[in-house]
Amino acid sequence: MKLHLKPMYDKVVAANAERNRIAAQIVALNDESKYDEALALQPNLDTANKEYDGANKMYLSLLATTDGEDPAQRFNAPMGQQQPDPKNAKDLRATPEYMTEWLDAFRHGITPGNIAQSGRSERYQRLTNALTETGGSPAGEDGGFLNPVDIDNRIIELSRQYVDLAGIVNVETVTTLTGWRVIEQFAAALPLTKITTEMEEQTVEGEQPKFNKVDFSLDEYRDFLPVSNTLMQDTPANLIDYLSKWFSKKLILTNNSLVLALINAITGTAVADYKTTLSAIKTVLNKTLDPVFSVTANLVINQSGLDLLDQLDDGTGRPLLQPDPSLATAFRVKGRPVVTLSDAHWANMTGPSRTRIAIGDGRSYMSIFRRAGFEFASTNIGGKAWRTNSTEVRGIARMDSAEMDSGAMTVLKVTL
């Protein structure tokens, strides 16, 4: 019985709860427009994240010593009395037992497609249960087992270190491959009807709300990665860190492609003279966007757009781009955050060369739908793995995007 895991596991749980608590406070303060108070809590969140990272890495390293241990003996559970499995798939994926099964299946090339032939189905019962809970059939048969929650969190955390447009749009985790949402059409509401006489019958019927149906159908996005067999046999912490870094970058590029596809489809407004860009931005913020979207708007630009804005002033001699007090390397325009992509990832329009400036509330404009949990599967036989003495890893995400409110964002197409 290896009781040394229990204190470290409790420390990971406590550290995760603390960072979630601080993050919830920051979100609540931002929602109340208490930006200075929210900004003051950011160092606390950074510290909590570092404490969680340290505890989690230590826990994963210790977890490597539990291979082959009977799960019924975990965490001081009496012999023969195995702790009950959580019924919720996410809770199940957060257990150390799930992590142990996942690592074992990953290293031995066990997938939903070959688990029956492996003769070891009972050993990976938690993995198959999680797939069933999240609509894994038939999706799981084509992919791998769902990642443990620790790995998903690691991927998301790494994604925040790069320019990920998923951070400015709505992201919804779903458990089905297809579905739909009902969105109310935006319309200027009329006031209540004034009644001047007691018991007067109202003859004018008030306007009725109208709704749009937004469908989603998740597509499969995948890629392959050769991993040395030495790394496959290394500590869980090193293996997880390697896979997470690889997949987080792939996920960012996929997220950005989904967001930019919808932004590029916006007709927008042409700005023939770049010198009038400031005036055009003001018109969008003051008039084109509804005030509720203008207040929460971002400006999304590429490097060419950044260079353009950096050479303009606000009409009083001050630079149009103002430093963002919350981020040392970020900028704001008229108080709205600026998100900058490289020209390589968001190219200018051609003939004549034009750069786009997307302005609006991304969370209201669109949603990214993604299936709960990413999937990894491995083989040391298929592909080129046998010839190179490596293990070929396949990462899969299932995602879709949809426009929710077309009035929440517009685009300026500025001729350079």
C-alpha positions in Angstrom: 0.0 0.0 0.0 1.6 3.3 -1.1 0.1 6.0 1.2 2.7 8.6 0.1 0.4 9.6 -2.8 -2.5 10.7 -0.7 -1.0 13.9 0.9 0.3 15.0 -2.5 -3.0 14.3 -4.2 -4.8 16.4 -1.5 -2.3 19.2 -2.1 -3.1 19.2 -5.9 -6.8 19.2 -5.2 -6.5 22.1 -2.7 -4.2 24.1 -5.1 -6.6 23.6 -8.0 -9.6 24.7 -5.8 -7.7 27.9 -4.7 -6.8 29.0 -8.3 -10.4 28.3 -9.4 -11.6 30.5 -6.5 -9.4 33.4 -7.4 -10.3 33.1 -11.1 -14.0 33.2 -10.2 -13.4 36.4 -8.2 -11.6 38.0 -11.1 -14.4 37.1 -13.5 -17.0 38.4 -11.1 -15.2 41.7 -10.7 -14.8 42.1 -14.4 -18.5 41.5 -14.9 -19.1 44.3 -12.4 -16.7 46.6 -14.3 -14.4 46.6 -11.3 -11.3 46.3 -13.5 -8.8 47.7 -11.1 -9.8 45.3 -8.3 -9.7 42.4 -10.8 -6.2 43.5 -12.0 -5.0 43.6 -8.4 -5.9 39.9 -8.0 -3.9 38.8 -11.0 -0.6 38.3 -9.1 -2.5 36.1 -6.6 -3.8 34.0 -9.5 -0.3 33.7 -11.0 1.0 32.4 -7.7 -1.8 30.0 -7.3 -1.2 28.6 -10.8 2.5 28.1 -10.1 1.7 26.3 -6.8 -0.8 24.0 -8.7 1.8 23.3 -11.4 4.5 22.4 -8.9 2.2 20.1 -6.9 0.8 18.5 -10.0 4.2 17.7 -11.5 5.3 16.2 -8.2 2.1 14.1 -8.0 2.5 12.8 -11.5 6.1 11.8 -10.8 5.0 9.9 -7.7 2.2 8.3 -9.7 4.8 6.5 -11.8 5.6 4.3 -8.7 2.0 3.0 -8.6 2.2 0.9 -11.8 0.7 -2.5 -11.1 -0.8 -1.6 -7.7 -4.3 -2.8 -7.0 -6.6 0.3 -7.2 -8.5 -1.1 -4.3 -5.5 -0.3 -2.1 -5.3 3.3 -3.1 -5.4 6.1 -0.6 -5.8 3.8 2.5 -8.9 2.1 1.2 -9.5 -1.2 3.1 -8.5 -4.3 1.2 -11.3 -5.6 -1.1 -13.3 -2.3 -0.7 -12.5 -0.4 -3.9 -13.7 3.2 -3.8 -16.8 3.8 -6.0 -16.2 5.3 -9.4 -17.6 8.8 -10.0 -20.6 8.7 -12.3 -19.8 11.9 -14.1 -17.3 11.4 -16.9 -15.3 14.5 -16.0 -15.1 13.5 -12.4 -14.1 10.0 -13.5 -11.3 11.5 -15.7 -10.0 13.5 -12.7 -9.3 10.4 -10.5 -5.7 9.0 -10.1 -7.0 5.6 -11.1 -8.1 6.9 -14.5 -4.7 8.5 -15.0 -2.9 5.2 -14.2 -5.1 3.3 -16.6 -4.7 5.9 -19.3 -0.9 5.9 -19.1 -0.8 2.1 -19.2 -3.1 1.9 -22.2 -1.2 4.7 -24.0 2.2 3.0 -23.5 0.9 -0.4 -24.7 -1.0 1.0 -27.7 -4.4 0.0 -26.4 -7.3 1.9 -28.2 -11.1 1.7 -28.2 -10.6 -0.1 -31.6 -8.4 -2.9 -30.4 -9.2 -3.2 -26.7 -11.5 -6.2 -27.3 -8.7 -8.1 -29.1 -6.2 -7.2 -26.4 -7.9 -9.5 -23.9 -7.4 -6.7 -21.2 -10.8 -5.0 -21.4 -11.4 -5.3 -17.6 -8.1 -3.5 -16.9 -9.3 -0.4 -18.7 -12.9 -0.3 -17.6 -12.7 3.4 -16.5 -11.5 4.5 -19.9 -14.3 2.8 -21.7 -16.9 4.1 -19.2 -15.7 7.7 -19.8 -16.2 7.3 -23.6 -19.7 5.9 -23.1 -20.6 8.8 -20.8 -19.5 11.4 -23.4 -21.0 9.8 -26.5 -17.8 8.0 -27.4 -19.5 5.5 -29.7 -18.8 5.6 -32.6 -16.4 8.5 -32.1 -14.2 6.7 -29.6 -13.7 3.8 -32.0 -12.0 6.1 -34.5 -10.0 7.9 -31.9 -8.4 7.2 -28.6 -9.4 7.3 -25.0 -10.3 10.6 -23.4 -7.5 12.4 -21.7 -7.3 12.7 -17.9 -8.5 16.1 -16.7 -4.9 17.0 -15.6 -3.8 16.7 -19.2 -6.7 18.7 -20.6 -6.0 21.4 -18.0 -2.3 21.4 -19.0 -3.2 21.8 -22.7 -5.6 24.7 -22.0 -3.0 26.4 -19.7 -0.3 26.2 -22.4 -2.7 27.6 -25.0 -3.0 30.8 -23.0 0.7 31.5 -23.6 0.1 32.0 -27.3 -2.3 34.1 -29.3 -5.4 31.9 -29.1 -8.5 33.5 -30.6 -10.7 31.0 -28.6 -10.0 33.3 -25.7 -12.1 36.1 -27.2 -15.1 34.0 -28.5 -17.5 31.8 -26.7 -16.3 28.2 -26.2 -18.9 25.5 -25.3 -18.0 22.0 -24.4 -20.5 19.5 -25.6 -20.9 15.7 -25.2 -22.6 15.0 -28.5 -21.3 15.1 -32.1 -24.3 17.1 -33.4 -26.9 19.4 -31.9 -28.4 22.9 -32.0 -28.9 26.0 -30.0 -31.8 28.5 -30.0 -30.6 32.2 -30.2 -33.0 35.1 -29.9 -32.9 37.6 -32.8 -31.7 41.0 -31.8 -34.4 43.7 -32.2 -35.1 47.1 -30.8 -37.7 46.4 -28.1 -40.9 48.6 -27.8 -42.1 49.9 -24.4 -45.2 48.6 -22.7 -48.6 49.8 -24.0 -50.0 52.6 -21.9 -53.5 52.0 -20.6 -55.4 55.2 -19.6 -58.8 53.7 -18.6 -59.5 51.1 -16.0 -60.4 47.7 -17.4 -59.6 49.0 -20.9 -59.0 46.2 -23.4 -55.6 46.3 -25.1 -56.2 46.2 -28.9 -52.6 46.5 -30.0 -50.6 43.3 -29.6 -47.1 43.7 -28.4 -44.2 42.5 -30.5 -43.2 38.8 -30.1 -39.6 37.6 -29.7 -38.1 35.8 -32.7 -35.5 33.1 -32.6 -32.9 31.5 -34.8 -31.8 27.9 -34.7 -28.0 27.4 -34.8 -26.9 23.9 -35.7 -23.5 22.4 -34.9 -21.8 19.2 -36.3 -18.4 18.4 -34.9 -15.7 17.7 -37.4 -12.6 15.7 -36.6 -9.2 17.4 -36.5 -6.2 15.1 -36.1 -2.4 14.9 -36.5 0.4 12.4 -36.0 3.6 12.7 -34.0 6.5 10.2 -33.7 7.7 9.8 -30.1 10.9 8.0 -29.1 10.3 4.8 -27.2 12.7 6.1 -24.5 10.4 9.0 -23.8 7.4 6.6 -23.8 9.0 4.8 -20.9 10.1 8.0 -19.1 8.2 9.4 -16.1 4.6 10.3 -16.6 5.4 14.0 -16.0 7.8 14.2 -18.9 5.6 12.3 -21.3 2.5 14.4 -20.4 4.5 17.7 -20.7 5.8 16.7 -24.1 2.4 15.7 -25.5 0.6 18.7 -24.0 3.0 21.2 -25.6 2.6 19.6 -28.9 -1.1 19.4 -28.8 -1.7 22.8 -27.4 0.0 24.5 -30.4 -2.0 22.4 -32.8 -5.2 23.3 -30.9 -4.4 27.0 -31.1 -4.0 26.9 -34.8 -7.2 25.0 -35.2 -9.1 27.4 -33.0 -7.8 30.3 -34.9 -8.7 28.8 -38.3 -12.3 28.4 -37.1 -12.5 31.9 -35.8 -10.9 33.5 -38.8 -13.1 31.6 -41.2 -16.1 33.4 -39.8 -14.4 36.8 -39.5 -13.2 36.6 -43.1 -16.8 35.9 -44.2 -18.0 39.3 -42.8 -18.7 41.8 -45.6 -17.6 44.7 -43.5 -16.7 48.2 -44.7 -13.9 49.2 -47.2 -11.6 52.0 -46.1 -9.9 53.4 -49.2 -7.6 55.8 -47.5 -5.7 54.4 -44.5 -5.4 58.0 -43.0 -9.2 57.8 -42.2 -8.8 54.5 -40.3 -9.3 56.3 -36.9 -12.5 57.9 -38.1 -13.7 54.5 -39.3 -12.9 52.9 -36.0 -14.8 55.6 -34.1 -17.9 55.1 -36.4 -17.9 51.4 -35.7 -17.6 51.8 -31.9 -20.0 54.7 -31.7 -22.6 53.8 -34.3 -22.2 50.5 -36.1 -22.1 48.3 -33.0 -24.9 48.3 -30.5 -23.6 49.9 -27.3 -23.7 46.6 -25.4 -21.2 45.1 -28.0 -19.1 48.3 -28.3 -18.3 48.3 -24.6 -17.0 44.7 -24.6 -15.4 44.9 -28.1 -11.9 43.8 -29.1 -9.9 44.8 -32.1 -8.3 41.8 -33.9 -5.5 42.7 -36.4 -2.4 41.2 -38.0 1.1 42.7 -38.0 0.3 44.9 -41.0 -2.7 46.3 -39.1 -0.5 46.8 -36.0 2.0 48.7 -38.0 -0.8 50.9 -39.5 -2.4 51.7 -36.2 1.0 52.4 -34.6 1.7 55.2 -37.1 -1.6 57.0 -36.4 -2.5 59.4 -33.6 -5.8 60.1 -31.9 -6.1 63.6 -33.4 -4.5 65.3 -30.4 -1.0 64.2 -31.1 -1.1 61.2 -28.9 -0.4 57.7 -30.4 -3.6 55.9 -31.3 -2.2 52.7 -29.7 -2.2 53.0 -25.9 -0.4 50.6 -23.6 -2.7 48.1 -21.8 -2.1 48.6 -18.0 -2.9 45.0 -17.4 -0.5 43.5 -19.9 3.0 45.0 -20.5 3.2 44.0 -24.2 -0.5 44.6 -25.1 -2.2 47.7 -26.5 -5.7 49.3 -26.5 -7.5 51.5 -29.0 -10.2 53.8 -27.5 -10.0 51.6 -24.4 -10.6 48.4 -26.3 -8.0 45.5 -26.2 -6.0 44.8 -29.3 -5.3 41.2 -30.3 -2.5 40.8 -32.8 -1.8 37.8 -35.1 1.2 37.3 -37.4 0.8 38.1 -41.1 1.7 34.5 -41.7 -1.4 33.3 -39.8 -3.7 36.0 -41.0 -2.6 37.3 -44.4 -3.6 40.6 -45.9 -6.2 40.6 -48.7 -4.8 41.0 -52.1 -5.6 43.2 -55.1 -5.0 45.9 -53.8 -3.3 44.9 -50.6 -5.7 45.4 -47.7 -5.5 44.6 -44.0 -8.5 43.6 -41.9 -9.5 45.2 -38.6 -12.2 43.1 -36.9 -14.0 45.0 -34.2 -16.7 43.6 -31.9 -17.7 41.3 -29.1 -16.4 37.9 -30.1 -18.2 36.0 -27.4 -21.5 37.3 -28.7 -20.5 36.9 -32.3 -19.7 33.2 -32.5 -19.2 30.0 -30.6 -16.7 27.2 -30.8 -18.3 23.8 -30.0 -15.9 21.1 -28.9 -16.4 17.6 -27.6 -15.4 17.1 -24.0 -11.8 15.9 -23.7 -9.1 15.5 -26.3 -8.1 12.1 -27.4 -4.6 10.5 -27.8 -3.9 7.0 -29.2 -0.6 5.3 -29.8 1.0 2.4 -31.7 4.5 1.0 -31.9 3.6 -1.2 -34.9 1.6 0.8 -37.4 2.8 3.6 -39.7 6.6 4.1 -39.5 6.8 3.3 -35.8 8.3 -0.3 -36.2 11.0 0.8 -38.7 12.1 3.8 -36.6 11.8 2.0 -33.1 9.4 4.7 -32.0 5.8 5.1 -31.1 3.4 7.0 -33.4 1.0 9.2 -31.5 -2.3 10.4 -32.9 -4.1 13.4 -31.4 -7.7 14.1 -32.2 -10.1 17.0 -31.4 -13.7 17.2 -32.5 -14.8 20.8 -33.0 -17.2 23.1 -35.0 -17.9 26.8 -35.0 -21.1 28.8 -35.7 -22.1 32.4 -36.0 -24.4 33.4 -33.1 -25.1 37.1 -33.5 -24.0 38.8 -36.8 -24.5 42.2 -35.3 -21.8 41.7 -32.6 -18.8 42.1 -35.0 -17.9 44.0 -38.1 -14.7 44.3 -40.2 -12.8 47.3 -41.7 -10.9 46.5 -44.8 -8.2 49.1 -45.0 -6.2 49.7 -48.2 -2.5 50.0 -47.3 
